[in-house]
Amino acid sequence: MSMRKPTLPRILLNDVSCMRNAQQILRHVNGSVHNGGALVLKGSNNDSGKTIFLRMLAGFSRPSADQMLRNGHDISQSGTFHQYKLQLNWLSLKDAVKEKFIVLDNVQWFEVLEGKHGFIV
């Protein structure tokens, strides 16, 4: 019987905080997302930090405290952060190619345009 190592989460957040305009928006966020997993964000419609959190995950800003790991690598390191950003796609409602496409269709369309092939987490 072989013992397999547990797989690393695609994203691991350890006590992450995030600042915007010199104001701390998120404090002490912990969690992980594995391949095939999903992330559910809940919060009020105004200023609860959901969009800031997603933008941080998408690489538009770095966490301001502790660590965010992608495949076991700390993205606060300059080279790792750059590689992390290169492997991500950001798709907002305004960016949709066709309104009739589902989200996956739009993501795949942009991956083809950008020559990227990745996983959807």
ZANU-398947 format. One record per atom (N, C-alpha, C): residue in one letter; x, y, z; residue number from 0; atom name. Coordinates in Angstrom, 1 decimal, decimal comma, padded with zeros to 4 digits. Each point is the difference from the previous one (the first is absolute). Layout:
! ZANU-398947
+-------+--------+--------+--------+------+-------+
! lumfi !     xx !     yy !     zz ! doro ! koldo !
+-------+--------+--------+--------+------+-------+
!     A !      X !      Y !      Z !  NUM !    CA !
...
+-------+--------+--------+--------+------+-------+
END
This chain:
! ZANU-398947
+-------+--------+--------+--------+------+-------+
! lumfi !     xx !     yy !     zz ! doro ! koldo !
+-------+--------+--------+--------+------+-------+
!     M !  000,8 ! -001,2 !  000,0 !    0 !     N !
!     M ! -000,8 !  001,2 !  000,0 !    0 !    CA !
!     M !  000,9 !  001,2 !  000,0 !    0 !     C !
!     S ! -000,2 !  000,9 ! -000,9 !    1 !     N !
!     S !  000,8 !  001,2 ! -000,1 !    1 !    CA !
!     S ! -000,7 !  001,2 !  000,7 !    1 !     C !
!     M !  000,8 !  000,8 !  000,7 !    2 !     N !
!     M ! -000,5 !  001,1 !  000,7 !    2 !    CA !
!     M !  000,2 !  001,2 ! -000,9 !    2 !     C !
!     R ! -001,0 !  000,7 ! -000,4 !    3 !     N !
!     R !  000,1 !  001,2 ! -000,8 !    3 !    CA !
!     R !  000,0 !  001,2 !  000,8 !    3 !     C !
!     K !  000,8 !  001,0 ! -000,3 !    4 !     N !
!     K !  000,0 !  001,2 !  000,7 !    4 !    CA !
!     K ! -001,3 !  000,8 ! -000,3 !    4 !     C !
!     P ! -000,5 !  000,7 !  000,9 !    5 !     N !
!     P ! -001,2 !  000,8 ! -000,3 !    5 !    CA !
!     P !  000,4 !  001,1 ! -001,0 !    5 !     C !
!     T ! -000,9 !  000,3 ! -000,9 !    6 !     N !
!     T !  000,3 !  001,0 ! -001,0 !    6 !    CA !
!     T ! -000,1 !  001,4 !  000,7 !    6 !     C !
!     L !  000,9 !  000,8 ! -000,5 !    7 !     N !
!     L !  000,0 !  001,4 !  000,4 !    7 !    CA !
!     L ! -001,2 !  000,7 ! -000,5 !    7 !     C !
!     P ! -000,6 !  000,9 !  000,8 !    8 !     N !
!     P ! -001,1 !  000,8 ! -000,5 !    8 !    CA !
!     P !  000,5 !  000,9 ! -001,1 !    8 !     C !
!     R ! -000,8 !  000,4 ! -001,0 !    9 !     N !
!     R !  000,4 !  000,9 ! -001,1 !    9 !    CA !
!     R !  000,2 !  001,4 !  000,7 !    9 !     C !
!     I ! -000,8 !  000,4 !  000,9 !   10 !     N !
!     I !  000,2 !  001,2 !  000,7 !   10 !    CA !
!     I ! -000,2 ! -000,2 !  001,5 !   10 !     C !
!     L !  000,9 !  000,5 !  000,8 !   11 !     N !
!     L ! -000,1 ! -000,2 !  001,5 !   11 !    CA !
!     L !  000,2 !  001,4 !  000,6 !   11 !     C !
!     L ! -000,9 !  000,4 !  000,8 !   12 !     N !
!     L !  000,1 !  001,3 !  000,7 !   12 !    CA !
!     L !  000,2 ! -000,2 !  001,5 !   12 !     C !
!     N !  001,1 !  000,6 !  000,5 !   13 !     N !
!     N !  000,4 ! -000,1 !  001,4 !   13 !    CA !
!     N ! -000,1 !  001,4 !  000,6 !   13 !     C !
!     D ! -001,1 !  000,3 !  000,7 !   14 !     N !
!     D ! -000,1 !  001,2 !  000,8 !   14 !    CA !
!     D !  000,2 !  001,3 ! -000,9 !   14 !     C !
!     V ! -000,5 !  000,0 ! -001,2 !   15 !     N !
!     V !  000,2 !  001,0 ! -001,0 !   15 !    CA !
!     V ! -000,9 !  001,2 !  000,3 !   15 !     C !
!     S !  000,6 !  001,2 ! -000,2 !   16 !     N !
!     S ! -000,6 !  001,3 !  000,2 !   16 !    CA !
!     S !  000,2 !  000,8 ! -001,3 !   16 !     C !
!     C ! -000,9 !  001,0 ! -000,3 !   17 !     N !
!     C !  000,2 !  000,8 ! -001,2 !   17 !    CA !
!     C ! -000,4 !  001,4 !  000,3 !   17 !     C !
!     M !  000,8 !  000,9 ! -000,5 !   18 !     N !
!     M ! -000,2 !  001,4 !  000,2 !   18 !    CA !
!     M ! -000,5 !  000,7 ! -001,3 !   18 !     C !
!     R ! -000,8 !  001,1 !  000,1 !   19 !     N !
!     R ! -000,4 !  000,8 ! -001,1 !   19 !    CA !
!     R ! -000,1 !  001,4 !  000,4 !   19 !     C !
!     N !  000,7 !  000,9 ! -000,7 !   20 !     N !
!     N !  000,1 !  001,4 !  000,4 !   20 !    CA !
!     N !  000,4 !  000,2 !  001,5 !   20 !     C !
!     A !  001,0 ! -000,7 !  000,4 !   21 !     N !
!     A !  000,5 !  000,1 !  001,4 !   21 !    CA !
!     A ! -001,0 ! -000,5 !  001,0 !   21 !     C !
!     Q ! -001,0 ! -000,7 ! -000,4 !   22 !     N !
!     Q ! -001,0 ! -000,5 !  001,0 !   22 !    CA !
!     Q !  000,0 ! -001,5 ! -000,2 !   22 !     C !
!     Q !  000,0 ! -000,7 !  001,2 !   23 !     N !
!     Q !  000,0 ! -001,5 !  000,0 !   23 !    CA !
!     Q ! -001,5 ! -000,4 ! -000,3 !   23 !     C !
!     I ! -000,1 ! -000,8 ! -001,1 !   24 !     N !
!     I ! -001,3 ! -000,4 ! -000,5 !   24 !    CA !
!     I ! -000,3 ! -001,5 !  000,5 !   24 !     C !
!     L !  001,0 ! -000,8 ! -000,2 !   25 !     N !
!     L ! -000,2 ! -001,4 !  000,5 !   25 !    CA !
!     L !  001,0 ! -000,3 !  001,1 !   25 !     C !
!     R ! -000,4 ! -000,8 !  000,9 !   26 !     N !
!     R !  000,9 ! -000,4 !  001,2 !   26 !    CA !
!     R ! -000,1 ! -001,4 !  000,2 !   26 !     C !
!     H !  001,2 ! -000,6 !  000,1 !   27 !     N !
!     H !  000,1 ! -001,4 !  000,5 !   27 !    CA !
!     H ! -000,8 ! -001,0 ! -000,8 !   27 !     C !
!     V !  000,1 !  000,0 ! -001,3 !   28 !     N !
!     V ! -000,8 ! -000,9 ! -000,8 !   28 !    CA !
!     V !  000,9 ! -001,3 ! -000,2 !   28 !     C !
!     N ! -000,7 ! -001,1 !  000,3 !   29 !     N !
!     N !  000,6 ! -001,4 ! -000,2 !   29 !    CA !
!     N ! -000,8 ! -000,8 ! -000,9 !   29 !     C !
!     G !  000,6 ! -000,9 ! -000,7 !   30 !     N !
!     G ! -000,8 ! -000,9 ! -000,9 !   30 !    CA !
!     G !  000,9 ! -000,6 ! -001,0 !   30 !     C !
!     S ! -000,6 ! -001,0 ! -000,7 !   31 !     N !
!     S !  000,7 ! -000,6 ! -001,1 !   31 !    CA !
!     S ! -001,0 ! -000,5 ! -001,1 !   31 !     C !
!     V !  000,6 ! -000,1 ! -001,2 !   32 !     N !
!     V ! -000,8 ! -000,5 ! -001,2 !   32 !    CA !
!     V !  000,8 ! -001,0 ! -000,7 !   32 !     C !
!     H ! -000,5 ! -001,2 ! -000,1 !   33 !     N !
!     H !  000,6 ! -001,1 ! -000,7 !   33 !    CA !
!     H ! -000,5 ! -000,1 ! -001,5 !   33 !     C !
!     N !  000,8 ! -000,7 ! -000,8 !   34 !     N !
!     N ! -000,5 ! -000,2 ! -001,4 !   34 !    CA !
!     N ! -001,4 ! -000,6 !  000,1 !   34 !     C !
!     G ! -000,9 !  000,6 ! -000,9 !   35 !     N !
!     G ! -001,4 ! -000,4 !  000,0 !   35 !    CA !
!     G ! -000,8 !  000,5 !  001,1 !   35 !     C !
!     G !  000,6 !  000,8 !  000,8 !   36 !     N !
!     G ! -000,8 !  000,6 !  001,2 !   36 !    CA !
!     G ! -000,6 !  001,3 ! -000,4 !   36 !     C !
!     A ! -000,7 !  000,6 !  000,9 !   37 !     N !
!     A ! -000,7 !  001,2 ! -000,3 !   37 !    CA !
!     A !  000,2 !  000,9 !  001,2 !   37 !     C !
!     L ! -000,1 !  001,3 ! -000,2 !   38 !     N !
!     L !  000,1 !  001,0 !  001,0 !   38 !    CA !
!     L ! -001,3 !  000,8 !  000,1 !   38 !     C !
!     V ! -000,7 !  000,1 !  001,1 !   39 !     N !
!     V ! -001,2 !  000,7 !  000,2 !   39 !    CA !
!     V !  000,3 !  001,2 !  000,9 !   39 !     C !
!     L ! -000,4 !  001,2 ! -000,5 !   40 !     N !
!     L !  000,2 !  001,2 !  000,7 !   40 !    CA !
!     L ! -001,4 !  000,5 !  000,4 !   40 !     C !
!     K ! -000,2 !  000,3 !  001,2 !   41 !     N !
!     K ! -001,2 !  000,6 !  000,5 !   41 !    CA !
!     K !  000,3 !  001,3 !  000,7 !   41 !     C !
!     G ! -000,9 !  001,0 ! -000,2 !   42 !     N !
!     G !  000,2 !  001,3 !  000,7 !   42 !    CA !
!     G ! -001,0 !  000,9 ! -000,5 !   42 !     C !
!     S ! -000,2 !  001,1 !  000,7 !   43 !     N !
!     S ! -001,0 !  001,0 ! -000,5 !   43 !    CA !
!     S !  000,5 !  000,6 ! -001,3 !   43 !     C !
!     N ! -001,0 !  000,7 ! -000,7 !   44 !     N !
!     N !  000,3 !  000,5 ! -001,3 !   44 !    CA !
!     N !  001,0 !  001,2 !  000,0 !   44 !     C !
!     N !  000,2 !  000,6 !  001,2 !   45 !     N !
!     N !  000,8 !  001,2 !  000,0 !   45 !    CA !
!     N !  001,2 ! -000,2 !  001,0 !   45 !     C !
!     D !  001,1 !  000,2 ! -000,5 !   46 !     N !
!     D !  001,3 !  000,1 !  000,8 !   46 !    CA !
!     D !  000,2 ! -001,1 !  000,9 !   46 !     C !
!     S ! -000,3 ! -001,3 ! -000,4 !   47 !     N !
!     S !  000,3 ! -001,1 !  000,9 !   47 !    CA !
!     S !  001,4 ! -000,6 ! -000,4 !   47 !     C !
!     G !  000,5 !  000,4 ! -001,2 !   48 !     N !
!     G !  001,3 ! -000,5 ! -000,4 !   48 !    CA !
!     G !  000,1 ! -001,1 ! -001,0 !   48 !     C !
!     K ! -001,2 ! -000,4 ! -000,5 !   49 !     N !
!     K !  000,0 ! -001,1 ! -000,9 !   49 !    CA !
!     K !  000,8 !  000,3 ! -001,3 !   49 !     C !
!     T ! -000,2 !  001,1 ! -000,6 !   50 !     N !
!     T !  000,7 !  000,3 ! -001,2 !   50 !    CA !
!     T !  001,5 !  000,2 !  000,2 !   50 !     C !
!     I !  000,3 !  000,7 !  001,1 !   51 !     N !
!     I !  001,4 !  000,2 !  000,3 !   51 !    CA !
!     I !  000,7 ! -001,4 !  000,2 !   51 !     C !
!     F ! -000,7 ! -000,9 !  000,7 !   52 !     N !
!     F !  000,5 ! -001,4 !  000,2 !   52 !    CA !
!     F !  000,3 ! -000,7 ! -001,4 !   52 !     C !
!     L ! -001,0 !  000,1 ! -000,8 !   53 !     N !
!     L !  000,1 ! -000,6 ! -001,4 !   53 !    CA !
!     L !  001,1 !  000,6 ! -000,8 !   53 !     C !
!     R !  000,2 !  001,3 !  000,1 !   54 !     N !
!     R !  001,0 !  000,7 ! -000,7 !   54 !    CA !
!     R !  001,4 ! -000,4 !  000,6 !   54 !     C !
!     M !  000,1 ! -000,2 !  001,3 !   55 !     N !
!     M !  001,2 ! -000,5 !  000,6 !   55 !    CA !
!     M !  000,3 ! -001,4 ! -000,6 !   55 !     C !
!     L ! -001,0 ! -000,9 !  000,0 !   56 !     N !
!     L !  000,3 ! -001,3 ! -000,5 !   56 !    CA !
!     L !  000,4 !  000,0 ! -001,5 !   56 !     C !
!     A ! -000,5 !  001,0 ! -000,7 !   57 !     N !
!     A !  000,3 !  000,1 ! -001,5 !   57 !    CA !
!     A !  001,3 !  000,7 ! -000,2 !   57 !     C !
!     G !  000,7 !  000,4 !  001,0 !   58 !     N !
!     G !  001,3 !  000,6 ! -000,1 !   58 !    CA !
!     G !  000,1 !  001,5 ! -000,3 !   58 !     C !
!     F ! -001,1 !  000,7 !  000,1 !   59 !     N !
!     F !  000,0 !  001,4 ! -000,2 !   59 !    CA !
!     F !  000,6 !  000,8 !  001,2 !   59 !     C !
!     S !  000,0 ! -000,7 !  001,2 !   60 !     N !
!     S !  000,6 !  000,6 !  001,2 !   60 !    CA !
!     S !  000,6 ! -001,2 !  000,8 !   60 !     C !
!     R !  000,9 !  000,3 !  000,8 !   61 !     N !
!     R !  000,6 ! -001,0 !  000,9 !   61 !    CA !
!     R ! -000,6 !  000,1 !  001,4 !   61 !     C !
!     P !  000,0 ! -001,1 !  000,7 !   62 !     N !
!     P ! -000,5 !  000,0 !  001,4 !   62 !    CA !
!     P !  001,0 !  000,9 !  000,8 !   62 !     C !
!     S ! -000,5 !  000,7 !  001,0 !   63 !     N !
!     S !  000,8 !  000,9 !  000,8 !   63 !    CA !
!     S !  000,6 ! -000,7 !  001,2 !   63 !     C !
!     A ! -000,5 ! -001,2 !  000,3 !   64 !     N !
!     A !  000,5 ! -000,6 !  001,2 !   64 !    CA !
!     A !  000,0 ! -001,6 ! -000,2 !   64 !     C !
!     D !  001,0 ! -000,6 !  000,6 !   65 !     N !
!     D !  000,2 ! -001,4 !  000,0 !   65 !    CA !
!     D !  000,0 ! -000,6 ! -001,4 !   65 !     C !
!     Q ! -000,5 ! -001,2 ! -000,3 !   66 !     N !
!     Q !  000,3 ! -000,6 ! -001,3 !   66 !    CA !
!     Q ! -001,1 ! -000,5 ! -000,8 !   66 !     C !
!     M !  000,1 !  000,0 ! -001,3 !   67 !     N !
!     M ! -000,9 ! -000,6 ! -000,9 !   67 !    CA !
!     M !  000,9 ! -000,9 ! -000,9 !   67 !     C !
!     L ! -000,3 ! -001,3 !  000,1 !   68 !     N !
!     L !  000,8 ! -001,0 ! -000,8 !   68 !    CA !
!     L ! -000,8 ! -000,5 ! -001,2 !   68 !     C !
!     R !  000,7 ! -000,1 ! -001,1 !   69 !     N !
!     R ! -000,6 ! -000,6 ! -001,2 !   69 !    CA !
!     R !  000,9 ! -001,2 ! -000,3 !   69 !     C !
!     N ! -000,6 ! -001,2 !  000,0 !   70 !     N !
!     N !  000,7 ! -001,3 ! -000,2 !   70 !    CA !
!     N !  001,2 ! -000,1 !  000,9 !   70 !     C !
!     G ! -000,1 !  000,5 !  001,2 !   71 !     N !
!     G !  001,0 ! -000,1 !  001,0 !   71 !    CA !
!     G !  001,1 !  001,1 ! -000,1 !   71 !     C !
!     H ! -000,1 !  001,0 ! -000,9 !   72 !     N !
!     H !  000,9 !  001,0 ! -000,1 !   72 !    CA !
!     H ! -000,6 !  001,3 !  000,5 !   72 !     C !
!     D !  000,8 !  000,8 !  000,8 !   73 !     N !
!     D ! -000,4 !  001,2 !  000,5 !   73 !    CA !
!     D !  000,0 !  001,1 ! -001,1 !   73 !     C !
!     I ! -001,2 !  000,5 ! -000,3 !   74 !     N !
!     I ! -000,1 !  001,0 ! -001,1 !   74 !    CA !
!     I !  000,5 !  001,4 !  000,4 !   74 !     C !
!     S !  000,4 !  000,2 !  001,3 !   75 !     N !
!     S !  000,6 !  001,3 !  000,4 !   75 !    CA !
!     S !  001,4 !  000,1 ! -000,6 !   75 !     C !
!     Q !  000,6 ! -001,1 ! -000,4 !   76 !     N !
!     Q !  001,3 !  000,1 ! -000,6 !   76 !    CA !
!     Q ! -000,2 !  000,5 ! -001,5 !   76 !     C !
!     S !  000,9 !  001,0 ! -000,3 !   77 !     N !
!     S ! -000,2 !  000,7 ! -001,3 !   77 !    CA !
!     S ! -000,2 ! -000,9 ! -001,2 !   77 !     C !
!     G !  000,9 ! -000,9 ! -000,2 !   78 !     N !
!     G !  000,0 ! -000,9 ! -001,2 !   78 !    CA !
!     G ! -001,2 ! -000,9 !  000,0 !   78 !     C !
!     T ! -000,4 ! -000,5 !  001,2 !   79 !     N !
!     T ! -001,2 ! -000,9 !  000,1 !   79 !    CA !
!     T ! -001,2 !  000,8 ! -000,3 !   79 !     C !
!     F ! -000,1 !  001,3 !  000,5 !   80 !     N !
!     F ! -001,2 !  000,8 ! -000,2 !   80 !    CA !
!     F ! -000,1 !  000,3 ! -001,5 !   80 !     C !
!     H !  001,1 !  000,2 ! -000,7 !   81 !     N !
!     H ! -000,1 !  000,3 ! -001,4 !   81 !    CA !
!     H ! -000,5 ! -001,3 ! -000,8 !   81 !     C !
!     Q !  000,5 ! -001,1 !  000,4 !   82 !     N !
!     Q ! -000,4 ! -001,3 ! -000,7 !   82 !    CA !
!     Q ! -001,5 ! -000,3 !  000,4 !   82 !     C !
!     Y ! -000,4 !  000,3 !  001,2 !   83 !     N !
!     Y ! -001,4 ! -000,2 !  000,4 !   83 !    CA !
!     Y ! -000,9 !  000,9 ! -000,9 !   83 !     C !
!     K !  000,3 !  001,2 ! -000,2 !   84 !     N !
!     K ! -000,8 !  000,9 ! -000,8 !   84 !    CA !
!     K ! -000,1 ! -000,4 ! -001,4 !   84 !     C !
!     L !  001,1 ! -000,5 ! -000,6 !   85 !     N !
!     L !  000,0 ! -000,5 ! -001,4 !   85 !    CA !
!     L ! -000,9 ! -001,2 ! -000,2 !   85 !     C !
!     Q ! -000,2 ! -000,8 !  001,1 !   86 !     N !
!     Q ! -000,8 ! -001,2 ! -000,2 !   86 !    CA !
!     Q ! -001,5 !  000,2 !  000,3 !   86 !     C !
!     L ! -000,4 !  001,2 !  000,3 !   87 !     N !
!     L ! -001,4 !  000,3 !  000,4 !   87 !    CA !
!     L ! -000,7 !  000,7 ! -001,1 !   87 !     C !
!     N ! -001,3 ! -000,2 !  000,0 !   88 !     N !
!     N ! -000,9 !  000,8 ! -000,9 !   88 !    CA !
!     N ! -001,0 !  000,7 !  000,9 !   88 !     C !
!     W ! -000,3 !  001,2 ! -000,3 !   89 !     N !
!     W ! -001,0 !  000,8 !  000,7 !   89 !    CA !
!     W ! -001,1 !  000,3 ! -001,0 !   89 !     C !
!     L ! -001,2 ! -000,3 !  000,4 !   90 !     N !
!     L ! -001,2 !  000,2 ! -000,9 !   90 !    CA !
!     L ! -001,1 !  000,6 !  000,8 !   90 !     C !
!     S ! -000,4 !  001,2 ! -000,3 !   91 !     N !
!     S ! -001,1 !  000,7 !  000,7 !   91 !    CA !
!     S ! -001,2 ! -000,1 ! -000,9 !   91 !     C !
!     L ! -001,1 !  000,5 !  000,5 !   92 !     N !
!     L ! -001,2 !  000,0 ! -000,8 !   92 !    CA !
!     L !  000,2 !  000,9 ! -001,3 !   92 !     C !
!     K !  000,7 !  001,0 !  000,2 !   93 !     N !
!     K !  000,2 !  001,0 ! -001,1 !   93 !    CA !
!     K !  000,9 ! -000,6 ! -001,1 !   93 !     C !
!     D !  000,8 ! -001,0 !  000,3 !   94 !     N !
!     D !  001,0 ! -000,6 ! -000,9 !   94 !    CA !
!     D ! -000,6 ! -001,1 ! -000,9 !   94 !     C !
!     A ! -001,2 ! -000,5 !  000,2 !   95 !     N !
!     A ! -000,5 ! -001,1 ! -000,7 !   95 !    CA !
!     A !  000,0 !  000,2 ! -001,5 !   95 !     C !
!     V !  000,4 ! -001,1 ! -000,7 !   96 !     N !
!     V !  000,1 !  000,0 ! -001,4 !   96 !    CA !
!     V ! -001,4 !  000,1 ! -000,6 !   96 !     C !
!     K ! -000,8 ! -000,9 !  000,4 !   97 !     N !
!     K ! -001,4 !  000,0 ! -000,4 !   97 !    CA !
!     K ! -000,9 ! -000,3 !  001,2 !   97 !     C !
!     E ! -001,1 !  000,8 !  000,1 !   98 !     N !
!     E ! -000,9 ! -000,1 !  001,1 !   98 !    CA !
!     E ! -000,6 ! -001,4 !  000,1 !   98 !     C !
!     K ! -000,1 ! -000,7 ! -001,1 !   99 !     N !
!     K ! -000,6 ! -001,3 !  000,0 !   99 !    CA !
!     K !  000,9 ! -001,1 !  000,5 !   99 !     C !
!     F !  001,3 !  000,3 !  000,0 !  100 !     N !
!     F !  001,0 ! -001,0 !  000,5 !  100 !    CA !
!     F ! -000,2 ! -000,1 !  001,5 !  100 !     C !
!     I !  000,3 ! -001,3 !  000,5 !  101 !     N !
!     I !  000,1 ! -000,1 !  001,5 !  101 !    CA !
!     I !  001,4 !  000,4 !  000,4 !  101 !     C !
!     V !  000,2 !  000,1 !  001,3 !  102 !     N !
!     V !  001,3 !  000,5 !  000,4 !  102 !    CA !
!     V !  001,2 ! -000,9 ! -000,5 !  102 !     C !
!     L ! -000,2 ! -001,3 !  000,0 !  103 !     N !
!     L !  001,0 ! -000,9 ! -000,5 !  103 !    CA !
!     L !  000,4 !  000,3 ! -001,4 !  103 !     C !
!     D ! -001,0 !  000,2 ! -000,9 !  104 !     N !
!     D !  000,2 !  000,3 ! -001,4 !  104 !    CA !
!     D !  000,9 !  001,3 ! -000,1 !  104 !     C !
!     N ! -000,4 !  001,0 !  000,7 !  105 !     N !
!     N !  000,8 !  001,3 !  000,0 !  105 !    CA !
!     N !  001,4 ! -000,2 !  000,5 !  105 !     C !
!     V !  000,2 ! -000,8 !  001,0 !  106 !     N !
!     V !  001,4 ! -000,2 !  000,5 !  106 !    CA !
!     V !  000,8 ! -000,8 ! -001,0 !  106 !     C !
!     Q ! -000,6 ! -001,0 ! -000,6 !  107 !     N !
!     Q !  000,7 ! -000,8 ! -001,0 !  107 !    CA !
!     Q !  000,4 !  000,8 ! -001,2 !  107 !     C !
!     W ! -000,9 !  000,9 ! -000,4 !  108 !     N !
!     W !  000,2 !  000,9 ! -001,1 !  108 !    CA !
!     W !  001,2 !  000,9 !  000,2 !  108 !     C !
!     F !  000,1 !  000,6 !  001,2 !  109 !     N !
!     F !  001,1 !  000,9 !  000,4 !  109 !    CA !
!     F !  001,3 ! -000,9 !  000,1 !  109 !     C !
!     E ! -000,1 ! -001,2 !  000,5 !  110 !     N !
!     E !  001,2 ! -000,8 !  000,1 !  110 !    CA !
!     E !  000,6 ! -000,3 ! -001,4 !  110 !     C !
!     V ! -000,9 ! -000,2 ! -001,0 !  111 !     N !
!     V !  000,5 ! -000,2 ! -001,4 !  111 !    CA !
!     V !  000,7 !  001,2 ! -000,5 !  111 !     C !
!     L ! -000,7 !  001,2 !  000,2 !  112 !     N !
!     L !  000,6 !  001,2 ! -000,4 !  112 !    CA !
!     L !  001,4 !  000,3 !  000,6 !  112 !     C !
!     E !  000,1 ! -000,3 !  001,3 !  113 !     N !
!     E !  001,2 !  000,3 !  000,7 !  113 !    CA !
!     E !  001,0 ! -001,1 ! -000,1 !  113 !     C !
!     G ! -000,3 ! -001,1 ! -000,6 !  114 !     N !
!     G !  000,9 ! -001,2 !  000,0 !  114 !    CA !
!     G !  000,2 ! -000,6 !  001,3 !  114 !     C !
!     K ! -001,0 !  000,1 !  000,9 !  115 !     N !
!     K !  000,1 ! -000,6 !  001,3 !  115 !    CA !
!     K ! -000,8 ! -001,3 !  000,1 !  115 !     C !
!     H !  000,5 ! -000,9 !  000,7 !  116 !     N !
!     H ! -000,8 ! -001,3 !  000,3 !  116 !    CA !
!     H !  000,2 ! -000,3 !  001,4 !  116 !     C !
!     G ! -001,1 !  000,1 !  000,8 !  117 !     N !
!     G !  000,1 ! -000,2 !  001,4 !  117 !    CA !
!     G ! -001,2 ! -000,7 !  000,6 !  117 !     C !
!     F !  000,0 !  000,0 !  001,3 !  118 !     N !
!     F ! -001,1 ! -000,6 !  000,7 !  118 !    CA !
!     F ! -001,0 !  001,1 !  000,5 !  118 !     C !
!     I ! -001,2 ! -000,4 !  000,1 !  119 !     N !
!     I ! -001,0 !  000,9 !  000,6 !  119 !    CA !
!     I ! -000,2 ! -000,4 !  001,4 !  119 !     C !
!     V !  000,3 !  000,9 !  000,9 !  120 !     N !
!     V ! -000,2 ! -000,3 !  001,4 !  120 !    CA !
!     V ! -001,2 !  000,7 !  000,6 !  120 !     C !
+-------+--------+--------+--------+------+-------+
END
